[in-house]
Amino acid sequence: MTFYEKELNKIRSIVYSNKGQINTVIGIRNYIENNYNTNLNLDLLSHIQNVSKYHMLRLFKKYYGQIPRQYLIDKRIEKSKEQLKNGMSVTEACFSVGFESLSSFSTLFKTKTGKSPTEFQKEQLSRSRITKEF
């Protein structure tokens, strides 16, 4: 075994020391990915993986650098951008990805993208028209 292989194995043992923790956060992330448009909360997510919600928060933050709520918001914004590009109205996009308030959706969207949902959609539609012309 070379020096580099030994170092990689040492790093792996430190980073991936607890498979249970990794499986827990991956399970939570996968659940969010598949159910982003439903009403998700800490109690539900912790119940799914059978772990305390506070422990789940620490683990998720440790492995993904953000709490599940932030991850959920990012996922919803990402999906709403796809829907806005495809011509769905702002209101329809807002509710289809799981937001319950149009104003909070617009505020979060602008915070994350730098544009309001309407501005984003107009920009995307104008880009698609220009692309079609060429």
SULRAPE-V455332 format. One record per residue. NEAR is the number of other C-alpha atoms within 12 Angstrom. D_CENTER is the distance of its C-alpha to the mean C-alpha in Angstrom with 2 decimals. Layout:
near:NEAR d_center:D_CENTER
near:NEAR d_center:D_CENTER
//
This chain:
near:8 d_center:39.57
near:8 d_center:39.05
near:9 d_center:38.07
near:10 d_center:34.64
near:11 d_center:33.97
near:12 d_center:35.00
near:13 d_center:32.69
near:15 d_center:29.70
near:16 d_center:30.56
near:14 d_center:30.87
near:13 d_center:27.45
near:14 d_center:25.93
near:13 d_center:27.71
near:12 d_center:26.28
near:15 d_center:22.62
near:16 d_center:22.51
near:14 d_center:25.06
near:15 d_center:23.43
near:16 d_center:22.20
near:16 d_center:21.75
near:25 d_center:19.17
near:22 d_center:17.27
near:21 d_center:17.56
near:29 d_center:16.39
near:36 d_center:13.07
near:23 d_center:12.55
near:26 d_center:13.59
near:40 d_center:11.24
near:34 d_center:8.15
near:20 d_center:10.01
near:27 d_center:10.83
near:33 d_center:7.47
near:23 d_center:7.03
near:17 d_center:10.56
near:22 d_center:10.85
near:32 d_center:8.14
near:25 d_center:11.32
near:20 d_center:13.38
near:22 d_center:14.28
near:30 d_center:12.46
near:23 d_center:14.04
near:26 d_center:14.89
near:20 d_center:18.11
near:21 d_center:16.77
near:34 d_center:14.21
near:28 d_center:17.03
near:20 d_center:19.52
near:23 d_center:17.79
near:26 d_center:18.08
near:21 d_center:21.30
near:25 d_center:20.58
near:18 d_center:21.10
near:24 d_center:18.25
near:18 d_center:19.34
near:23 d_center:19.49
near:37 d_center:16.04
near:30 d_center:14.74
near:21 d_center:16.87
near:31 d_center:15.88
near:32 d_center:12.11
near:22 d_center:12.90
near:17 d_center:15.52
near:24 d_center:13.68
near:20 d_center:10.27
near:15 d_center:11.71
near:20 d_center:9.73
near:28 d_center:10.03
near:39 d_center:8.06
near:25 d_center:8.44
near:24 d_center:6.99
near:27 d_center:3.70
near:34 d_center:4.41
near:32 d_center:5.91
near:27 d_center:4.06
near:29 d_center:3.13
near:36 d_center:6.61
near:38 d_center:8.01
near:25 d_center:7.54
near:28 d_center:9.20
near:39 d_center:11.63
near:38 d_center:12.69
near:24 d_center:13.67
near:26 d_center:15.58
near:30 d_center:17.24
near:26 d_center:18.38
near:19 d_center:19.90
near:23 d_center:21.91
near:24 d_center:20.42
near:22 d_center:21.48
near:32 d_center:19.31
near:24 d_center:20.16
near:22 d_center:19.42
near:33 d_center:15.99
near:34 d_center:15.24
near:27 d_center:16.42
near:28 d_center:15.30
near:36 d_center:11.53
near:28 d_center:12.49
near:32 d_center:13.50
near:20 d_center:17.01
near:18 d_center:18.40
near:23 d_center:18.88
near:17 d_center:19.73
near:20 d_center:16.67
near:33 d_center:14.54
near:30 d_center:16.87
near:21 d_center:16.86
near:27 d_center:13.13
near:33 d_center:13.09
near:19 d_center:16.13
near:16 d_center:14.92
near:22 d_center:11.90
near:21 d_center:14.01
near:14 d_center:17.51
near:21 d_center:18.66
near:26 d_center:18.99
near:38 d_center:17.68
near:29 d_center:21.35
near:20 d_center:22.00
near:29 d_center:19.05
near:27 d_center:20.35
near:22 d_center:23.92
near:19 d_center:23.16
near:23 d_center:21.48
near:22 d_center:24.38
near:16 d_center:26.95
near:15 d_center:25.53
near:16 d_center:25.75
near:13 d_center:29.30
near:11 d_center:30.35
near:10 d_center:29.10
near:9 d_center:31.02
near:8 d_center:34.13
near:7 d_center:34.30
//
